[in-house]
Amino acid sequence: LRLLSVEDKTIAEALANVSEEQGRSAEKSAKELI
C-alpha cells in the first residue's frame, strides 16, 4: 500500500473543497427554483 504523498493529499483536499462548493451552489439553485 503506497503512502499518499503531500501532493496527492493537496490534490485530494482541493477536490473535496471543489465538490463541497458545488454542493452548496446546487443547494442554492435548488432553493431558488422552489
Secondary structure, DSSP 8 states (H G I E B T S, - for coil): -----HHHHHHHHHHHHHHHHHHHHHHHHHHHH-
